[in-house]
Amino acid sequence: MAFLSPRISLALVAAAALLHGACSRRDPGEPAAGADSADAMADMRGMDMDSTAGDSTTVTFTPGQVQHGGVRWAAAGSTGVAGLSAVATLPGQVTPNEDRTARLGAPAQGRIVSVRVSPGQRVTAGQVLVTLQSPEAGMAQSELAKATAALASERAELAYASSARDRAERLLALKAIPRQDYERAVADFELAQAELTQAEAELRRAQSTARALGTSGAASGEIALRAPRAGVVLDRTAVPGTVVEAGAPLVVVTDVSSLWVTLDAPESIAGLLKVGADLRFVVAAHPADTFRARLAVVGAGLDPETRTLAARAVVTNPDRRLKPSMLASVLLPAAAAPAGSTAAVILPAAAIQLVDGKPSVFLAAPDGKGGARFTARAVETGSGEGSVVSITRGVSPGELVVIEGASAIKAELKRAASPKMEM
């Protein structure tokens, strides 16, 4: 191997030093060798579930979402269930107003020939509802015809007796007959009068019997059961072809424009019931609406078994939204509450949702364009009956509370709060 000159050797050493320095220098921000693979692994570990998805109690709906979810809100303190103050809710029932109800039964034993109405059908006063064939009705019709004929006969007898008396009176004045004949003519006239009076009474009796049975003029034995008032057929138990006894229920007709609300109050709050007081109640068919009734009857004493006081209120029903036999939740007003009691806000049961395990309602903040922002708020609930629940704490007067569609808001709230995959 040839030896290099000192000058060449020095140049090679300098070049090697420069090359080593260039390789050892790097930018402070530049990753070291092998850092790219380490960072890639770190990025793979960073593909985790982000649990901070934002506010977990608030969600915003567009106008389309509000409409699709059937969301509706009302202000606490306004009309409607969301603003109704009460101290207690009592179970009640909507019943027919018996003062405007006719429960028609068979006036006599007989066979039902035809039934001309069905439940729910509107009828007018005097309309034929059911026809029956009855031997008793046939007998009543025969007696009526007999009494009518007897009356006509007695009227003819009276007319003849009156003419005979007048003729005898003229002959007596001419001394053409003895006085005894005249007196006999007068007696015959008075007897004819008495028999006519008796015939008239018998006719009235026969007419009354026939009228009570609802029979027609012909002696066919047919009874026509007519509606005594205009209304709606509430029930019909009559079946064509069946034989029924006297008094058997056949048809119920009621005027549904006025109904009763019956309730039983526990002894502890029985003192709140006063005749003439206004009561409000809700029914499951219209949970967002309240109906007003006036307390008409309060029982004179408690039921010894249930220790409750029976009461009855009258409610007008011009639009016929209320139906007999509906279950009602009667709300005792806070104005009638004793001193120291706490008023509650009544909400539909569907407005109360469990959020984070707590009973909550949704407060609405409309955007003026049909959409709204909804915020869940925990509340304290009181007594509840059927379709309503009382809220004792958590809602202030004037706040907008969701009364329909709360379940849709809860579902959207849970979806928005769900953790999202971050790539």
RATAZI-V921225 format. One record per run of one state. SS is the DSSP state (alpha for helix, beta for strand, coil for the rest). FROM is the first residue (numbers start at 0). TO is the last residue. If there is no record, write none. Layout:
# RATAZI-V921225
ss	from	to
SS	FROM	TO
SS	FROM	TO
This chain:
# RATAZI-V921225
ss	from	to
coil	0	4
alpha	5	23
coil	24	33
alpha	34	44
coil	45	47
beta	48	49
coil	50	56
beta	57	60
coil	61	61
alpha	62	67
coil	68	70
beta	71	74
coil	75	79
alpha	80	82
beta	83	95
coil	96	96
alpha	97	99
beta	100	104
coil	105	108
beta	109	114
coil	115	120
beta	121	122
coil	123	126
beta	127	132
coil	133	133
alpha	134	172
coil	173	177
alpha	178	212
coil	213	213
beta	214	214
coil	215	220
beta	221	225
coil	226	229
beta	230	235
coil	236	241
beta	242	243
coil	244	247
beta	248	253
coil	254	256
beta	257	265
alpha	266	271
coil	272	276
beta	277	282
coil	283	284
beta	285	297
coil	298	306
beta	307	315
coil	316	325
beta	326	332
alpha	333	335
coil	336	342
beta	343	347
alpha	348	350
coil	351	351
beta	352	354
coil	355	356
beta	357	365
coil	366	370
beta	371	377
coil	378	378
beta	379	384
coil	385	386
beta	387	392
coil	393	398
beta	399	403
coil	404	404
alpha	405	416
coil	417	418
beta	419	420
coil	421	422
